[in-house]
Amino acid sequence: MFQYVLYGLIAVIAVLATALCLSAAFAKKRTLHTVKIVAGCCLYFFGVILLVASFLT
């Protein structure tokens, strides 16, 4: 049961990270663009950590 919750959390993180990276393309200010890209990459990294953890459990 816990593994399905983990998979759902990974899916939500992946969708949020993709949305952040895609919305960065339409950012007017350069700093906002950079912040969105960095936040999206951090979310992807956290999602990968959770994915690896799901295989280890």
N, CA, C, O and CB atoms as a CASP TS submission, in Angstrom:
PFRMAT TS
TARGET T0000
AUTHOR 0000-0000-0000
METHOD Language model
MODEL 1
PARENT N/A
ATOM      1  N   MET     1       0.823  -1.197   0.000  1.00  0.00           N
ATOM      2  CA  MET     1       0.000   0.000   0.000  1.00  0.00           C
ATOM      3  C   MET     1       0.870   1.266   0.000  1.00  0.00           C
ATOM      4  O   MET     1       0.584   2.236  -0.701  1.00  0.00           O
ATOM      5  CB  MET     1      -0.938  -0.005   1.214  1.00  0.00           C
ATOM      6  N   PHE     2       1.928   1.227   0.798  1.00  0.00           N
ATOM      7  CA  PHE     2       2.824   2.377   0.885  1.00  0.00           C
ATOM      8  C   PHE     2       3.488   2.670  -0.456  1.00  0.00           C
ATOM      9  O   PHE     2       3.739   3.826  -0.799  1.00  0.00           O
ATOM     10  CB  PHE     2       3.887   2.138   1.951  1.00  0.00           C
ATOM     11  N   GLN     3       3.770   1.608  -1.210  1.00  0.00           N
ATOM     12  CA  GLN     3       4.454   1.778  -2.488  1.00  0.00           C
ATOM     13  C   GLN     3       3.569   2.524  -3.494  1.00  0.00           C
ATOM     14  O   GLN     3       4.082   3.295  -4.306  1.00  0.00           O
ATOM     15  CB  GLN     3       4.865   0.410  -3.055  1.00  0.00           C
ATOM     16  N   TYR     4       2.262   2.309  -3.451  1.00  0.00           N
ATOM     17  CA  TYR     4       1.357   3.014  -4.358  1.00  0.00           C
ATOM     18  C   TYR     4       1.275   4.502  -4.020  1.00  0.00           C
ATOM     19  O   TYR     4       1.168   5.343  -4.912  1.00  0.00           O
ATOM     20  CB  TYR     4      -0.038   2.388  -4.306  1.00  0.00           C
ATOM     21  N   VAL     5       1.326   4.817  -2.731  1.00  0.00           N
ATOM     22  CA  VAL     5       1.359   6.219  -2.312  1.00  0.00           C
ATOM     23  C   VAL     5       2.651   6.872  -2.795  1.00  0.00           C
ATOM     24  O   VAL     5       2.644   8.018  -3.244  1.00  0.00           O
ATOM     25  CB  VAL     5       1.234   6.337  -0.768  1.00  0.00           C
ATOM     26  N   LEU     6       3.739   6.152  -2.703  1.00  0.00           N
ATOM     27  CA  LEU     6       5.029   6.656  -3.166  1.00  0.00           C
ATOM     28  C   LEU     6       5.017   6.888  -4.672  1.00  0.00           C
ATOM     29  O   LEU     6       5.538   7.898  -5.144  1.00  0.00           O
ATOM     30  CB  LEU     6       6.147   5.682  -2.793  1.00  0.00           C
ATOM     31  N   TYR     7       4.429   5.963  -5.432  1.00  0.00           N
ATOM     32  CA  TYR     7       4.326   6.147  -6.884  1.00  0.00           C
ATOM     33  C   TYR     7       3.458   7.353  -7.231  1.00  0.00           C
ATOM     34  O   TYR     7       3.768   8.094  -8.164  1.00  0.00           O
ATOM     35  CB  TYR     7       3.754   4.887  -7.541  1.00  0.00           C
ATOM     36  N   GLY     8       2.388   7.548  -6.497  1.00  0.00           N
ATOM     37  CA  GLY     8       1.540   8.718  -6.718  1.00  0.00           C
ATOM     38  C   GLY     8       2.272  10.010  -6.417  1.00  0.00           C
ATOM     39  O   GLY     8       2.124  10.993  -7.143  1.00  0.00           O
ATOM     40  N   LEU     9       3.054  10.017  -5.360  1.00  0.00           N
ATOM     41  CA  LEU     9       3.840  11.199  -5.011  1.00  0.00           C
ATOM     42  C   LEU     9       4.896  11.495  -6.079  1.00  0.00           C
ATOM     43  O   LEU     9       5.146  12.654  -6.411  1.00  0.00           O
ATOM     44  CB  LEU     9       4.512  11.006  -3.645  1.00  0.00           C
ATOM     45  N   ILE    10       5.504  10.450  -6.605  1.00  0.00           N
ATOM     46  CA  ILE    10       6.486  10.631  -7.686  1.00  0.00           C
ATOM     47  C   ILE    10       5.812  11.210  -8.920  1.00  0.00           C
ATOM     48  O   ILE    10       6.374  12.087  -9.575  1.00  0.00           O
ATOM     49  CB  ILE    10       7.174   9.290  -8.035  1.00  0.00           C
ATOM     50  N   ALA    11       4.625  10.735  -9.243  1.00  0.00           N
ATOM     51  CA  ALA    11       3.906  11.248 -10.410  1.00  0.00           C
ATOM     52  C   ALA    11       3.534  12.714 -10.234  1.00  0.00           C
ATOM     53  O   ALA    11       3.661  13.501 -11.172  1.00  0.00           O
ATOM     54  CB  ALA    11       2.648  10.420 -10.663  1.00  0.00           C
ATOM     55  N   VAL    12       3.080  13.086  -9.048  1.00  0.00           N
ATOM     56  CA  VAL    12       2.722  14.484  -8.786  1.00  0.00           C
ATOM     57  C   VAL    12       3.955  15.377  -8.881  1.00  0.00           C
ATOM     58  O   VAL    12       3.889  16.466  -9.451  1.00  0.00           O
ATOM     59  CB  VAL    12       2.066  14.627  -7.397  1.00  0.00           C
ATOM     60  N   ILE    13       5.066  14.930  -8.331  1.00  0.00           N
ATOM     61  CA  ILE    13       6.299  15.713  -8.396  1.00  0.00           C
ATOM     62  C   ILE    13       6.751  15.873  -9.843  1.00  0.00           C
ATOM     63  O   ILE    13       7.193  16.952 -10.237  1.00  0.00           O
ATOM     64  CB  ILE    13       7.410  15.049  -7.559  1.00  0.00           C
ATOM     65  N   ALA    14       6.644  14.812 -10.637  1.00  0.00           N
ATOM     66  CA  ALA    14       7.052  14.894 -12.042  1.00  0.00           C
ATOM     67  C   ALA    14       6.182  15.879 -12.819  1.00  0.00           C
ATOM     68  O   ALA    14       6.692  16.633 -13.648  1.00  0.00           O
ATOM     69  CB  ALA    14       6.984  13.510 -12.697  1.00  0.00           C
ATOM     70  N   VAL    15       4.888  15.877 -12.562  1.00  0.00           N
ATOM     71  CA  VAL    15       3.983  16.808 -13.244  1.00  0.00           C
ATOM     72  C   VAL    15       4.283  18.249 -12.831  1.00  0.00           C
ATOM     73  O   VAL    15       4.320  19.139 -13.680  1.00  0.00           O
ATOM     74  CB  VAL    15       2.510  16.458 -12.933  1.00  0.00           C
ATOM     75  N   LEU    16       4.495  18.483 -11.542  1.00  0.00           N
ATOM     76  CA  LEU    16       4.811  19.837 -11.070  1.00  0.00           C
ATOM     77  C   LEU    16       6.140  20.336 -11.628  1.00  0.00           C
ATOM     78  O   LEU    16       6.255  21.500 -12.013  1.00  0.00           O
ATOM     79  CB  LEU    16       4.850  19.869  -9.542  1.00  0.00           C
ATOM     80  N   ALA    17       7.136  19.466 -11.673  1.00  0.00           N
ATOM     81  CA  ALA    17       8.442  19.867 -12.199  1.00  0.00           C
ATOM     82  C   ALA    17       8.356  20.176 -13.685  1.00  0.00           C
ATOM     83  O   ALA    17       8.970  21.133 -14.157  1.00  0.00           O
ATOM     84  CB  ALA    17       9.482  18.771 -11.949  1.00  0.00           C
ATOM     85  N   THR    18       7.605  19.379 -14.421  1.00  0.00           N
ATOM     86  CA  THR    18       7.434  19.629 -15.853  1.00  0.00           C
ATOM     87  C   THR    18       6.692  20.932 -16.084  1.00  0.00           C
ATOM     88  O   THR    18       7.050  21.705 -16.973  1.00  0.00           O
ATOM     89  CB  THR    18       6.684  18.470 -16.521  1.00  0.00           C
ATOM     90  N   ALA    19       5.664  21.181 -15.291  1.00  0.00           N
ATOM     91  CA  ALA    19       4.914  22.435 -15.432  1.00  0.00           C
ATOM     92  C   ALA    19       5.794  23.647 -15.110  1.00  0.00           C
ATOM     93  O   ALA    19       5.701  24.675 -15.781  1.00  0.00           O
ATOM     94  CB  ALA    19       3.678  22.423 -14.514  1.00  0.00           C
ATOM     95  N   LEU    20       6.637  23.532 -14.099  1.00  0.00           N
ATOM     96  CA  LEU    20       7.544  24.631 -13.762  1.00  0.00           C
ATOM     97  C   LEU    20       8.529  24.909 -14.892  1.00  0.00           C
ATOM     98  O   LEU    20       8.763  26.060 -15.260  1.00  0.00           O
ATOM     99  CB  LEU    20       8.305  24.313 -12.476  1.00  0.00           C
ATOM    100  N   CYS    21       9.100  23.839 -15.435  1.00  0.00           N
ATOM    101  CA  CYS    21      10.081  24.031 -16.513  1.00  0.00           C
ATOM    102  C   CYS    21       9.420  24.584 -17.772  1.00  0.00           C
ATOM    103  O   CYS    21      10.011  25.414 -18.463  1.00  0.00           O
ATOM    104  CB  CYS    21      10.790  22.707 -16.834  1.00  0.00           C
ATOM    105  N   LEU    22       8.220  24.142 -18.073  1.00  0.00           N
ATOM    106  CA  LEU    22       7.533  24.653 -19.260  1.00  0.00           C
ATOM    107  C   LEU    22       7.079  26.095 -19.075  1.00  0.00           C
ATOM    108  O   LEU    22       7.115  26.877 -20.025  1.00  0.00           O
ATOM    109  CB  LEU    22       6.335  23.776 -19.594  1.00  0.00           C
ATOM    110  N   SER    23       6.654  26.459 -17.875  1.00  0.00           N
ATOM    111  CA  SER    23       6.223  27.831 -17.647  1.00  0.00           C
ATOM    112  C   SER    23       7.401  28.796 -17.607  1.00  0.00           C
ATOM    113  O   SER    23       7.226  30.003 -17.776  1.00  0.00           O
ATOM    114  CB  SER    23       5.439  27.921 -16.355  1.00  0.00           C
ATOM    115  N   ALA    24       8.594  28.266 -17.384  1.00  0.00           N
ATOM    116  CA  ALA    24       9.781  29.121 -17.382  1.00  0.00           C
ATOM    117  C   ALA    24      10.035  29.707 -18.764  1.00  0.00           C
ATOM    118  O   ALA    24      10.632  30.776 -18.889  1.00  0.00           O
ATOM    119  CB  ALA    24      11.007  28.333 -16.912  1.00  0.00           C
ATOM    120  N   ALA    25       9.588  29.017 -19.788  1.00  0.00           N
ATOM    121  CA  ALA    25       9.781  29.513 -21.150  1.00  0.00           C
ATOM    122  C   ALA    25       9.000  30.802 -21.393  1.00  0.00           C
ATOM    123  O   ALA    25       9.376  31.605 -22.248  1.00  0.00           O
ATOM    124  CB  ALA    25       9.360  28.451 -22.163  1.00  0.00           C
ATOM    125  N   PHE    26       7.930  30.999 -20.655  1.00  0.00           N
ATOM    126  CA  PHE    26       7.080  32.173 -20.853  1.00  0.00           C
ATOM    127  C   PHE    26       7.311  33.259 -19.805  1.00  0.00           C
ATOM    128  O   PHE    26       6.563  34.236 -19.747  1.00  0.00           O
ATOM    129  CB  PHE    26       5.630  31.760 -20.836  1.00  0.00           C
ATOM    130  N   ALA    27       8.334  33.094 -18.984  1.00  0.00           N
ATOM    131  CA  ALA    27       8.628  34.082 -17.950  1.00  0.00           C
ATOM    132  C   ALA    27       9.200  35.349 -18.590  1.00  0.00           C
ATOM    133  O   ALA    27      10.066  35.280 -19.463  1.00  0.00           O
ATOM    134  CB  ALA    27       9.617  33.503 -16.903  1.00  0.00           C
ATOM    135  N   LYS    28       8.714  36.483 -18.151  1.00  0.00           N
ATOM    136  CA  LYS    28       9.156  37.762 -18.706  1.00  0.00           C
ATOM    137  C   LYS    28      10.531  38.168 -18.186  1.00  0.00           C
ATOM    138  O   LYS    28      11.362  38.677 -18.937  1.00  0.00           O
ATOM    139  CB  LYS    28       8.144  38.847 -18.383  1.00  0.00           C
ATOM    140  N   LYS    29      10.761  37.940 -16.900  1.00  0.00           N
ATOM    141  CA  LYS    29      12.027  38.351 -16.292  1.00  0.00           C
ATOM    142  C   LYS    29      13.012  37.185 -16.297  1.00  0.00           C
ATOM    143  O   LYS    29      12.631  36.026 -16.134  1.00  0.00           O
ATOM    144  CB  LYS    29      11.803  38.863 -14.849  1.00  0.00           C
ATOM    145  N   ARG    30      14.264  37.516 -16.484  1.00  0.00           N
ATOM    146  CA  ARG    30      15.310  36.495 -16.549  1.00  0.00           C
ATOM    147  C   ARG    30      15.484  35.788 -15.206  1.00  0.00           C
ATOM    148  O   ARG    30      15.726  34.581 -15.170  1.00  0.00           O
ATOM    149  CB  ARG    30      16.637  37.124 -16.983  1.00  0.00           C
ATOM    150  N   THR    31      15.361  36.528 -14.104  1.00  0.00           N
ATOM    151  CA  THR    31      15.540  35.906 -12.788  1.00  0.00           C
ATOM    152  C   THR    31      14.413  34.924 -12.491  1.00  0.00           C
ATOM    153  O   THR    31      14.641  33.859 -11.918  1.00  0.00           O
ATOM    154  CB  THR    31      15.606  36.979 -11.690  1.00  0.00           C
ATOM    155  N   LEU    32      13.196  35.290 -12.885  1.00  0.00           N
ATOM    156  CA  LEU    32      12.063  34.379 -12.675  1.00  0.00           C
ATOM    157  C   LEU    32      12.246  33.115 -13.514  1.00  0.00           C
ATOM    158  O   LEU    32      11.924  32.014 -13.066  1.00  0.00           O
ATOM    159  CB  LEU    32      10.719  35.077 -13.034  1.00  0.00           C
ATOM    160  N   HIS    33      12.755  33.273 -14.711  1.00  0.00           N
ATOM    161  CA  HIS    33      13.043  32.132 -15.572  1.00  0.00           C
ATOM    162  C   HIS    33      14.046  31.198 -14.897  1.00  0.00           C
ATOM    163  O   HIS    33      13.854  29.982 -14.876  1.00  0.00           O
ATOM    164  CB  HIS    33      13.582  32.606 -16.936  1.00  0.00           C
ATOM    165  N   THR    34      15.102  31.764 -14.354  1.00  0.00           N
ATOM    166  CA  THR    34      16.149  30.971 -13.700  1.00  0.00           C
ATOM    167  C   THR    34      15.618  30.279 -12.450  1.00  0.00           C
ATOM    168  O   THR    34      15.930  29.114 -12.203  1.00  0.00           O
ATOM    169  CB  THR    34      17.346  31.859 -13.337  1.00  0.00           C
ATOM    170  N   VAL    35      14.826  30.985 -11.671  1.00  0.00           N
ATOM    171  CA  VAL    35      14.269  30.404 -10.449  1.00  0.00           C
ATOM    172  C   VAL    35      13.357  29.228 -10.779  1.00  0.00           C
ATOM    173  O   VAL    35      13.388  28.208 -10.091  1.00  0.00           O
ATOM    174  CB  VAL    35      13.496  31.466  -9.649  1.00  0.00           C
ATOM    175  N   LYS    36      12.551  29.361 -11.821  1.00  0.00           N
ATOM    176  CA  LYS    36      11.646  28.272 -12.200  1.00  0.00           C
ATOM    177  C   LYS    36      12.411  27.054 -12.700  1.00  0.00           C
ATOM    178  O   LYS    36      12.045  25.919 -12.395  1.00  0.00           O
ATOM    179  CB  LYS    36      10.670  28.744 -13.273  1.00  0.00           C
ATOM    180  N   ILE    37      13.466  27.285 -13.464  1.00  0.00           N
ATOM    181  CA  ILE    37      14.269  26.167 -13.957  1.00  0.00           C
ATOM    182  C   ILE    37      14.963  25.446 -12.800  1.00  0.00           C
ATOM    183  O   ILE    37      14.981  24.216 -12.753  1.00  0.00           O
ATOM    184  CB  ILE    37      15.312  26.663 -14.977  1.00  0.00           C
ATOM    185  N   VAL    38      15.530  26.208 -11.873  1.00  0.00           N
ATOM    186  CA  VAL    38      16.214  25.601 -10.727  1.00  0.00           C
ATOM    187  C   VAL    38      15.221  24.845  -9.847  1.00  0.00           C
ATOM    188  O   VAL    38      15.522  23.744  -9.384  1.00  0.00           O
ATOM    189  CB  VAL    38      16.946  26.680  -9.898  1.00  0.00           C
ATOM    190  N   ALA    39      14.050  25.416  -9.613  1.00  0.00           N
ATOM    191  CA  ALA    39      13.034  24.732  -8.801  1.00  0.00           C
ATOM    192  C   ALA    39      12.563  23.451  -9.481  1.00  0.00           C
ATOM    193  O   ALA    39      12.363  22.432  -8.821  1.00  0.00           O
ATOM    194  CB  ALA    39      11.835  25.660  -8.543  1.00  0.00           C
ATOM    195  N   GLY    40      12.386  23.504 -10.794  1.00  0.00           N
ATOM    196  CA  GLY    40      11.986  22.308 -11.528  1.00  0.00           C
ATOM    197  C   GLY    40      13.037  21.221 -11.460  1.00  0.00           C
ATOM    198  O   GLY    40      12.706  20.046 -11.306  1.00  0.00           O
ATOM    199  N   CYS    41      14.304  21.601 -11.572  1.00  0.00           N
ATOM    200  CA  CYS    41      15.391  20.621 -11.478  1.00  0.00           C
ATOM    201  C   CYS    41      15.480  20.018 -10.080  1.00  0.00           C
ATOM    202  O   CYS    41      15.746  18.825  -9.927  1.00  0.00           O
ATOM    203  CB  CYS    41      16.726  21.272 -11.850  1.00  0.00           C
ATOM    204  N   CYS    42      15.261  20.836  -9.075  1.00  0.00           N
ATOM    205  CA  CYS    42      15.256  20.319  -7.697  1.00  0.00           C
ATOM    206  C   CYS    42      14.121  19.321  -7.494  1.00  0.00           C
ATOM    207  O   CYS    42      14.300  18.299  -6.831  1.00  0.00           O
ATOM    208  CB  CYS    42      15.127  21.476  -6.684  1.00  0.00           C
ATOM    209  N   LEU    43      12.959  19.614  -8.061  1.00  0.00           N
ATOM    210  CA  LEU    43      11.834  18.683  -7.951  1.00  0.00           C
ATOM    211  C   LEU    43      12.122  17.383  -8.690  1.00  0.00           C
ATOM    212  O   LEU    43      11.808  16.300  -8.197  1.00  0.00           O
ATOM    213  CB  LEU    43      10.555  19.323  -8.496  1.00  0.00           C
ATOM    214  N   TYR    44      12.725  17.493  -9.882  1.00  0.00           N
ATOM    215  CA  TYR    44      13.103  16.276 -10.602  1.00  0.00           C
ATOM    216  C   TYR    44      14.095  15.444  -9.791  1.00  0.00           C
ATOM    217  O   TYR    44      13.979  14.220  -9.730  1.00  0.00           O
ATOM    218  CB  TYR    44      13.704  16.629 -11.969  1.00  0.00           C
ATOM    219  N   PHE    45      15.063  16.105  -9.174  1.00  0.00           N
ATOM    220  CA  PHE    45      16.057  15.405  -8.365  1.00  0.00           C
ATOM    221  C   PHE    45      15.392  14.697  -7.182  1.00  0.00           C
ATOM    222  O   PHE    45      15.714  13.547  -6.887  1.00  0.00           O
ATOM    223  CB  PHE    45      17.130  16.389  -7.864  1.00  0.00           C
ATOM    224  N   PHE    46      14.468  15.380  -6.509  1.00  0.00           N
ATOM    225  CA  PHE    46      13.748  14.778  -5.391  1.00  0.00           C
ATOM    226  C   PHE    46      12.908  13.597  -5.875  1.00  0.00           C
ATOM    227  O   PHE    46      12.815  12.579  -5.189  1.00  0.00           O
ATOM    228  CB  PHE    46      12.854  15.824  -4.696  1.00  0.00           C
ATOM    229  N   GLY    47      12.301  13.729  -7.045  1.00  0.00           N
ATOM    230  CA  GLY    47      11.520  12.630  -7.614  1.00  0.00           C
ATOM    231  C   GLY    47      12.379  11.417  -7.922  1.00  0.00           C
ATOM    232  O   GLY    47      11.953  10.283  -7.704  1.00  0.00           O
ATOM    233  N   VAL    48      13.580  11.643  -8.423  1.00  0.00           N
ATOM    234  CA  VAL    48      14.498  10.532  -8.710  1.00  0.00           C
ATOM    235  C   VAL    48      14.927   9.844  -7.422  1.00  0.00           C
ATOM    236  O   VAL    48      15.042   8.619  -7.374  1.00  0.00           O
ATOM    237  CB  VAL    48      15.737  11.034  -9.480  1.00  0.00           C
ATOM    238  N   ILE    49      15.161  10.623  -6.391  1.00  0.00           N
ATOM    239  CA  ILE    49      15.510  10.029  -5.094  1.00  0.00           C
ATOM    240  C   ILE    49      14.364   9.150  -4.591  1.00  0.00           C
ATOM    241  O   ILE    49      14.597   8.051  -4.088  1.00  0.00           O
ATOM    242  CB  ILE    49      15.837  11.135  -4.054  1.00  0.00           C
ATOM    243  N   LEU    50      13.136   9.631  -4.725  1.00  0.00           N
ATOM    244  CA  LEU    50      11.989   8.824  -4.300  1.00  0.00           C
ATOM    245  C   LEU    50      11.835   7.577  -5.165  1.00  0.00           C
ATOM    246  O   LEU    50      11.462   6.516  -4.664  1.00  0.00           O
ATOM    247  CB  LEU    50      10.704   9.656  -4.352  1.00  0.00           C
ATOM    248  N   LEU    51      12.116   7.696  -6.448  1.00  0.00           N
ATOM    249  CA  LEU    51      12.018   6.543  -7.338  1.00  0.00           C
ATOM    250  C   LEU    51      13.038   5.473  -6.959  1.00  0.00           C
ATOM    251  O   LEU    51      12.718   4.284  -6.927  1.00  0.00           O
ATOM    252  CB  LEU    51      12.221   6.975  -8.795  1.00  0.00           C
ATOM    253  N   VAL    52      14.254   5.896  -6.677  1.00  0.00           N
ATOM    254  CA  VAL    52      15.280   4.943  -6.240  1.00  0.00           C
ATOM    255  C   VAL    52      14.892   4.327  -4.901  1.00  0.00           C
ATOM    256  O   VAL    52      15.090   3.131  -4.685  1.00  0.00           O
ATOM    257  CB  VAL    52      16.660   5.635  -6.131  1.00  0.00           C
ATOM    258  N   ALA    53      14.343   5.135  -4.009  1.00  0.00           N
ATOM    259  CA  ALA    53      13.918   4.616  -2.704  1.00  0.00           C
ATOM    260  C   ALA    53      12.780   3.609  -2.857  1.00  0.00           C
ATOM    261  O   ALA    53      12.688   2.657  -2.082  1.00  0.00           O
ATOM    262  CB  ALA    53      13.479   5.770  -1.786  1.00  0.00           C
ATOM    263  N   SER    54      11.918   3.810  -3.846  1.00  0.00           N
ATOM    264  CA  SER    54      10.816   2.865  -4.035  1.00  0.00           C
ATOM    265  C   SER    54      11.325   1.517  -4.508  1.00  0.00           C
ATOM    266  O   SER    54      10.730   0.488  -4.189  1.00  0.00           O
ATOM    267  CB  SER    54       9.803   3.416  -5.031  1.00  0.00           C
ATOM    268  N   PHE    55      12.424   1.504  -5.271  1.00  0.00           N
ATOM    269  CA  PHE    55      12.988   0.231  -5.696  1.00  0.00           C
ATOM    270  C   PHE    55      13.733  -0.474  -4.566  1.00  0.00           C
ATOM    271  O   PHE    55      13.863  -1.698  -4.572  1.00  0.00           O
ATOM    272  CB  PHE    55      13.918   0.445  -6.870  1.00  0.00           C
ATOM    273  N   LEU    56      14.214   0.288  -3.613  1.00  0.00           N
ATOM    274  CA  LEU    56      14.958  -0.299  -2.497  1.00  0.00           C
ATOM    275  C   LEU    56      14.047  -0.844  -1.397  1.00  0.00           C
ATOM    276  O   LEU    56      14.481  -1.641  -0.564  1.00  0.00           O
ATOM    277  CB  LEU    56      15.894   0.732  -1.911  1.00  0.00           C
ATOM    278  N   THR    57      12.781  -0.412  -1.396  1.00  0.00           N
ATOM    279  CA  THR    57      11.875  -0.901  -0.347  1.00  0.00           C
ATOM    280  C   THR    57      11.127  -2.119  -0.790  1.00  0.00           C
ATOM    281  O   THR    57      10.323  -2.660  -0.031  1.00  0.00           O
ATOM    282  CB  THR    57      10.894   0.170   0.059  1.00  0.00           C
TER
END
